[in-house]
Amino acid sequence: MAKNLVSENTYLGVTFDHVRLKQADLMSVNHILITCATELTKFGFKGMKLWNNMDKLRLTEVYAPGCILVLLRVRRRHYLSVRAEELYEQVCETLEETALTSRSVNGEGEPLDSCFMVEELVQEDSRLDRYPKMLKGEPKVVWEWQGALRSSGKKKKKVTFMVLPKGPKAHMGSKTTPANRRRSPLSIIIVFGLCCFFYLLGTWQRSGFGKGDKIAIDLNKKAECEDDFATLDFESHHSIPIPDAAKPKAKVFKPCDVKYTDYTPCHEQERAMLFPRENMVYRERHCPPEKEKLKCLIPAPKGYSTPFPWPKGRDYVHYANVPFKHLAVEKANQHWVEFQGNVFKFPGGGTMFPQGADAYINELASVIPIADGSVRTALDTGCGVASWGAYLMKRNVLAMSFAPRDNHEAQVQFALERGVPAIIGVLGSIKLPFPSRAFDMAQCSRCLIPWGENDGTYLMEVDRVLRPGGFWILSGPPINWKTYYRTWKRSKEDLKEEQTKIEKLAESLCWEKKYEKGDIAIWRKKVNAKSCKINSAEFCKSHDADNKMQTCVTPYPEITNANEVAGGALKKFPARLQAVPPRVAKGLIPQVSVESYQEDNQKWKKYVNTYKKINHLIGTSRYRNIMDMNAGLGSFAAAVHTNKLWVMNVVPTIAPNTLGAVYERGLVGIYHDWCEGFSTYPRTYDFVHANGLFTLYDDKCELEDILLEMDRILRPEGLVILRDEVDVLTKVMKIARGMRWNTKLMDHEDGPFVPKKIFVATKQYWVGGKGNDTSTGSARRLLVNTNILDQLDPLGIRFWLRKI
């Protein structure tokens, strides 16, 4: 009962041993307005029409305050009178319950008649003090009695009653307080005066001098004379289309033929052979025309399993996921990859580091400050199976790898299956899809790129994406040609000439050679152009957005002194992640300021917290490869960042160019047009995220093409989270229902009235075959169980189980 008293809103307070139970009365403005609106409806439909048009009538400005004051007074008086009586009875009940557990002084244990005791105290007890008191700005009559209750023995207890001046039980008189307190004549005069004032003011408003008079008269005439309500419009005007049961259901997308299991739409071999081989043009992106695009779902191969969790996934890949043994046979003596049972093992070897990637990186670290966070982003050209990038991960360096889709099948697929950032790509006739000054370090480990050919165009492209002060590593031909010229089956003169060309070209690019020993040579790009001798006529006039690769030198940004780092110095990682990027600080990104950048960071921290409530596995190794399809400033990637995952930040080519700032935060990403296929293999990302992407492309290309591409790159049981306008997400929901996705639409964090919503989906598990079944069979249950064992037992019980 005491708890019930606490929950009530009242002006009556009770103190038992200094434990006070009271609450302030709730009479909010919203309640008053609703009450006033309710009273108006009592006058019928005409009154309701008047209320609905209050924003058009000056008349309301006059009557509304008076209405509110009068209703407030009447409601308050009635409410407090009723509550005083109810709460008095509740106090009595509370005291009775307390009395039942008490004992009398003589030990007989008779219960107290608490209500009688209260009235007796109030009416007869001489120890009762009566005095007026101001509570909550209003006068109250207070009775305070202090003495020994019959149940308390020698111990004195204090009981205080603060009773309202109105109500049947609250009017018990005293010598100092009249039994019936009357309202002050002054307050009555004030209320009466206000009513008269508002009446006269309203009369003046209706007299023809008020500005809203004509509107009010016209409205009243219509309300009085109009009996035909046919003109009223009760139809919904919301912009979301309401599904019509007569219309056909959402389109159901069928599975593609199993021959498309590893389909890469812009890198297919048959189409590539139609293009010239000069400058590797045929290995570049060549996307199918609209009429040749596949409108089906790419199937997973039979036996497909969720990849091993990191860091075990760095060293092991399920054979069923990437069923290509070519590299295991061709590179067997170089320890790239080994086939064991039903998995591939990656021992960390490579052509130029037979002692393992760790030993190779240790040698680089003797020259390059890898350990202290100065080097965060790296580029691996011609990556093989990306062991260099895989072993840099534990040193907090994030390497972006690329390789063509050639006779070394599935190099990039192996890299992504291991959990390493990679794309299908080649140095050819178009620029790399990265911004200028993006990487702290770049390397070529026997990548076989002709650096000295084409007037040095390829090395100039590396110079473009290399940050001032960055390092370039070359291991393999022609370095150490005196030792390997017979192995490489090339003449000494040819190899010597090639190295000489590279040396001169590096010097012309303002690079300084720092190291050459054994198979490794390292150059460093100078921090600014003060000490460089570069002819300004050789500088490029184009920008990152230009697609064609040119034979020119990318100019350094302007500096103010000889010690300044061109483009701005970066903090060491991880401080770099939250620091303001130099491009933002210098105002080089339109409509992005330091303040808006910081607000964007805080906003995405809030959003990512919401995502983690939706799916608590976000931030764990379950979702290792993550893609943000419209990355903006990279704040989503920064908010979700842990060492267990990485994010591919994609900046659409039609969006503002913010990718440079993303790299300055120590993140990686790529430019891409989502009307075309992405440069990756199927089933290479665990979690795909997009903010505002479908609004951006709403009139650029078909939404179903973008969704089908998302489905292609998403792994079975992968996660999709989209954030966009509700109208667009309604269309997305309709398409996604036919794609074997489990979908859900959720409200924005700020409430259901925000027009943006959150779309959450999970791709169902299914594989290619006759039935194209989803995950309902015993084989799928076995895969789930073995994946659990992969996480709980990395030592190999899974292999024994599968043999059974």
PyMOL commands that set and color helices and strands:
alter all, ss='L'
color gray80, all
select helices_A, chain A and resi 2-7+29-41+45-52+54-56+59-100+114-123+168-170+185-209+213-225+258-260+269-272+278-283+290-292+312-314+326-330+332-334+357-365+387-395+411-418+454-465+481-484+492-508+536-538+575-578+582-585+594-614+635-640+659-664+693-696+703-713+726-736+778-792+797-803
alter helices_A, ss='H'
color red, helices_A
select strands_A, chain A and resi 10-16+19-23+128-135+138-147+157-163+316-318+338-340+343-345+377-381+398-403+422-424+439-445+466-475+511-517+520-525+625-628+646-652+668-672+685-691+714-725+741-747+756-763
alter strands_A, ss='S'
color yellow, strands_A
deselect
rebuild
show_as cartoon
